[in-house]
Amino acid sequence: MDSSSQWLLLFVSLQLLSGPLAAVVAGGGDGSEEFLERARESEFFEWMVGIRRRIHEKPELGYEEFETSELVRSELDRMGISYKHPVAVTGVVGFVGTGKPPFVALRADMDALAMQESVEWEHKSKVPGKMHACGHDAHVAMLLGAAKILQEHKNELKGTVVLLFQPAEEGGGGAKKMIEAGAVDNVEAIFGFHVTTNTPIGIVESRPGPVMAGSGFFEAVISGKGGHAAIPQHTIDPIVAASNVIVSLQHLVSREADPLDSQVVTVAKFQGGGAFNVIPDSVTIGGTFRAFSKESFFQLKQRIEEVIVGQASVQRCSAAVSFLEKERPFFPVTINNDTLHAHFIKVAGEIVGPGNIRDRHPVMGAEDFAFFAEVVPSTYYYFLGMQNESGELLKPGHSPYFTVNEDVLPYGAALHASLAQQFLLQRADSALQSPSESHSSSHDEL
């Protein structure tokens, strides 16, 4: 090869490396930064803000999200995105992309809480006793934002993104009902998110492994024999029995649990008696229990029942214990897939910068997103910071003073869209590299 040919080859190589090939080698060129820029455009941002505020003004409880669902469907119609409805009563499942495998899902919850909003502002809840006090209105707006971005890039998607607008996260087990309705059949991975008030805006948090606890509820009726408070010897006092039960329940964590295995038992309900001088016939107590492993969770459940029944018996009372599984199904532990964590670190680093990704300490709060892990091979959940350091300190979720810093909306929309888009791209690349791998168990469509 003569010198002129060598220079020509070198020139062509440099051109290739500065173009699409270089982007692939460097892991860029996938739209992550472009997605954030798009979501920050004035018209796009104001559109998401408007959606969030409309939902906030008309909060709806679990399985009552009819107007919210209608709003979601009208926006999907405007985007030309197909969907299924109703799913799990009020849920909506949208589809962007080829309509063929592989499938990756993005989830947002829609329900509000039964509490009175105490924040005075133009878009305060118009429904007495109901409020979006956990940011689900923002979650819906961000998922619609992600849907818009993905629809604009639908011809580039190497598969299908499934959009899950889920009802009844706040204790109603909406994720479980969506699973039963087939919403995630054949989905290979699913991403969920939540806004958080104790992390600065522009910061995202997550971790591999357990990130939130499994949780359950219990209620017990402790029955004795009522009578006049002046002659307690003629009664069997259920209040004293219940008091001993509550103290003994605290020993389950302090004396029986491994100190390195975080667990919680909290009695938050005590109802009994209505007069100062009358011992009641019965007392009702109730509470919650939480753990970070399935084994610890069910051991705790067993011991709660044993302690309540046993301690009530010591005080000559009887006890009937219920774990309310029908009304409040047990939430599994929320566990993040290790491979998806590496994926999250890469994608989030491109959007917010590697220095703005933080490790999330596990918390004893629970999320019904965990149900998806029982049927979807890979699941991942992350958090979006909202606190503006120059602004007033935001109140935590489930507070009547909870507010959303709407500057978080572009981050959630862009990150959710990019996580799905790049997952499909990597999935397609791996399929090309391993063409002999067959997926005979997968279906052609959801």
N, C-alpha and C positions, 0 to 999 in steps of 0.2 A: 504494500500500500504506500503510495507516494505521500509526501508531506501535505499537499493540498487536500487530498482525500482525508487524511487524518484530521486536519483542521475542520473540514466540513462535518465529519462525524462528531467531533467535539462540540461544534456549534449546535447541531441537531440535538445532541444529548442534553446540552444546557437548556435549550428551549423546552424540551420535554420535562426536565426537572423543575423548571419555573412555572410549569402549567399544571394540568390536572394530575399528572403522575406524582408531582411533588406534593400536591395536596393530599393524595392518598397515603403516600409514604409518611407524611408528617401527621396524618390523622385529622387534617383540616378539610376545608372545602365542603363541609357537610351541612352548613347553614346555621350553626349554633349562634354565632355572633349576629348573623343576618336576622335570625328569628327575634332576638332581643331588640334589635334596632326597629324591626317591623312593629313589635308590640308596643314600643315607646312612641311611635308616630302619634301625633296629636289626635287625629281622627280615630285611630284604632284604640288608643288609650281611653278616650272619652266614651267610646262605645262600650268598653268593658266596665267603666265606672258607672255608666247609666244602667247597665244590666244589674250590677251589684246593688245599686240603690233601689231599683224597682223591686228586687227580691227582698231587700231589707225592709221595705215599707209594708210588705205583706207576708210576714213569716207564717209558715205552716208546719205543724208538728208531723211526726212520723206517720207515713201512709196517708197523709192529708195534703201532700204537696201538689195539689191539682193545678193551681195557677202557676206555680213554679215550673211544673212539667210542661204546661202549655207554652210558657215563655221560652223554655228550652227548645221545644219542637218548632216554634215559629222562627227562631233564630237559625236552627238547622235547615229549615225549609228555605230561608233566604240564601243560605250558603250552598244549597243544592246537595246537602248531605242526607243520605238515606238513613232510616232508623226504624227500630221496632218499638211499639208502645201499645198497650201498657205492659210493663215488665215489673213484677212484684208490686202490683197495684198502681203505683204512680211513676215508676222508673222508666227511663228512656235509654235505649242502647243504639248508638250511632255507629256508622261505618265509613271510614275514609281509606281510599287506596284501591287495590286491585280487586278486592272482594275474595281473594284467594289466600291460602297460607303463604308464609307464616302469619299468625295473628298475635298482636301485642295490645294490651288494654291499658287505658288511662281511666282513673276513677275520681269522681268528685261526689261528695255527699250533699244532700239538698235540704235536710230538715232543720227546723229551729227548735228552741227550747221553751218550755212553759214558764216564762218569767217576764216580769214587767220591766221594760226598758226605762232606765233612769237618765239617759243621755238626751239632753235637749238640743236637737238640731233639725234641719229642714227635712231630712228623710227619716225621722224617727218612726218606729213601728206604729202602724195605724190599727193594729189588732191588740186590744187590751189583753194582758197576760201572756203574750207571746213575743219572742224576740230572737233575732239571730245573734246569739251571744257567744258563738264559737267559730264564727268565720265561714260557715258553710255557704253563705251568700257570695263571699269572695271566691270560694272554691269553684262554684258553678261558673262564675264569670271567667275565671282563669281557664277552666276546661273548655268553655266556648271559645275563648281566645286561642287556645291550642288547636282547637278544631278548625278555626278560620285559617290559621297559619298552615296547618297540614293540608287543608283543602286547596290552598293556593299552590302547594307543592305536590299535589296528589299524583301527578305523572312521574314523580321521582321516587315514590314509595315502592319498596321492594316487598310488598305484602299488604296487610290490612291492619289499620289501627282501629280498635274497638273503643268507643267512647261510652263510659258507664256513668250515667247520672243516677245515683243511687238514693232511694228513700231511707228513712228510719235508721240512721247510724246511732242516734242517741238512745241506745238501749232496746231498740225494736228489732235488731237482727236483720236489717235490710239487706246486708251483704249475703246472708244465708239464703234469703228468699230469692235474690237475683241468681244465685248459684242454682237453686232448685228450678228456676225458670229457664235454665240453660244459657244464661247471659255470657258465661265464660267457657262454654264448651270449646275445646280445642285451642284455647288461648295458651300460649307458651310462657308469657311473662306479663306481669301487671305492675303498674306504678301508681302509688297514691301519695298525697301530700297533705300538709296542714300548716296554716299560718301560726306563728308563735310570737308572743309579745315581749318575751324576755331576751330576744336576739336582735341585733341591729339590722336595719334594712340593707339588703344586698348580701347578707350572710346566709348560707344554707347549712343545715346540720343533718347528719345521719350517722349510721354506724352499721357494720355487719353484725349478724347474729340477733339476739333478742334486743328489741328496742322499746317495747311496751309489754306490760304484764298481761297474763290471762286473768279474767275476773269472773266472779259469780256473785249472786245475792242469796240471802237466806232470810227466812222469817219463822218465828216460833211463837206459838201460843202456849203459855205456861198457866196451867189451871190449878186452882186450889179451892178454898171454901171461904166465901166472903162473910162479913159480919161487922159488928160495931168495933170501932177502933179502941174503945175503952175496955173491951173484953177479948183481947187477942187470943187467949187460950181456947176460945171456942171457934177459932178460925184456923185456916191453913193459908198463910199469907203468901200470895204469888209475887208480891212486890219484893219481899226479902229474897225469895227464891230466884227471881230474875236478876236481882242485884248480884247474888253469888255467881250466877251463870256468867254475867258480863265480866266480872273480875277473873273468873277461871278461863274465859275465852282469850284473855290477853296473854295468858301463860303459854298458849299454843305457839306463839311466835318467840316469846322471850325465853322459854324453857325447853321447847321441843324442836324448834327449827334450827338448822345449821346457821350460825351467824353470817356465813358467806352466801347463803341462799336466801335472797330477799323475799319476805312474805309480809302480808298485811291482813289483819282481821280488825274490822271496825264495826262497832255497834252504833248505828246512827239513828235508830228509831226505838222509842220506849213509850208505849201507850198503856195506861192502866189507871183506873180510878177517876172519880170526878168530884169527890167531896173530901173535906179535910178529916172527917171522922168516920169514914166508911172504908173498910178493907174490901177491895173488889174480888170478884170470883176468879178473874183471869187477868193476865198481862200479856201484851204482844210486844215482842222485840224484833228488830230486823237490822240487817247490815250487809256489808260486802266483805269478800275475801279475795286476795290476789296473790299470784306467785309467778315466777319466771320459768317454771318447767311444768310439764304436764303431770309428772309424778308428784311433785310437791303440791300442786293444785288439788289433785284428787285425794291425797293424804290429808290435806287441810280440810277438805269437805267432809271426809269421814270423821275426823276428830271433832269438828264443830258439832255434828249431830250427836256424837257420843257424849261430849261435855254437856250440852244442853239437857239431854235426857237424864244423864247421870246426876248432875247437880240439882236439877229439879226434884229428882227422886229423893236425894238427901234431905231436902226441905219438905218432904211428904207431898210434893206436887207431881202432876203429870205434865208432859210436854209433847207437843206435836210440831215437828220441824218440816218446813217446805223450802226447797231451793228454787222455786218459781221458774223452772226451766222453760215452761211454755210461754210465760209472759216476758221473761227476761233470760233468753238463752245464754249459756256460758260463752264468754269470749275466749278464744284460744290466745296463746302468747303470740304477739306480733314479731315475726322473725324475718330479718333481711337476708336475702341470698348473697353469698360472698362474691359470686361472679357479677351479679348486678351492682354490688357496691363498687367494684372496680369500674364498671361502666358508668355509674353515677359520678364518681370522682373525675373521670375523664370528661364527661359531657358538662358537668357543672363547672369544672375548671375552665372550659372554653367560654362559658357564659359569664360567670362572676369572677373568674380568676382563681387559681389554686389557693391563694392566701385567704380567700373568703369562704372556704369550706371548713367546717368545724366538726369535731367528733361530738356526737349527741350522747349524753349520759342516759342510760336506761331510766325510765320512769314507771311508777306503779299505775299510772293511768292505763286504760285499755282502749282498744280500737276494733271495731267489727271488721275492719279491713283484714284482720287476721284470719277470718273465715276463708278468704280466697286461697290462702296457703294450703288448705286441705284438698284443693282440686287443681290449682294452677301450679305447674312445676317450679316457677321462679317468681317470687314476690319481693317488692321493695317499697319502703315508705320513708319519706323525708320531710324536713321542716323548712319553712321559709320565714326568715326574720322580718319583722315589721317595725321595730323600734327606731324612731328617728332621734338620734342623739341630741339634736338641738330642740326637740319638741317635748311636750309633756309626756311623762311616763305612762305608757299604756297599761290599762288594767287587764288582768288575765282572763282567759276564757271562762264562761259560765258566771261572769260577773254582770250585774245590771248596768255597769259602766263600761263594758267592753266596747272598744271601737276598732276599726280596721284602718290602717294606714294604706290608702289606696295605691300608693307608689309601689306596693308589692305586686300588683296585678301583672305588669309586664314580665317580671321574673318568673312567676308561676306559669304563665302562658308559654313563654319561650322554652323554659326548662322541660316542661311536660311534653311539648311538641318535639323537642330535640331528642329527649330520651327515647321516645317511640321511634322516630325516624332513624336514628343511628342504630337502634337495636335491630330494626329490619335490615338495614344496610349490612351490619356485621353478620347477621344471620344468612343473608344472601351470599356474602363473601365466603363464609364457612362452608356453605353448601357447594359452592364452586370448587373449593379446595378439597372437599371430600364428596365427590359425586357418587361414590359407591354407597354412601349412607342412605338408607331408605327409611321412610317415615310411613310405613304401611298402616299404622294405627291412626294417622291423621285423616281428617275429612277434607273435602274440597272447599267446604264453606261452613260457617257457623250455623 
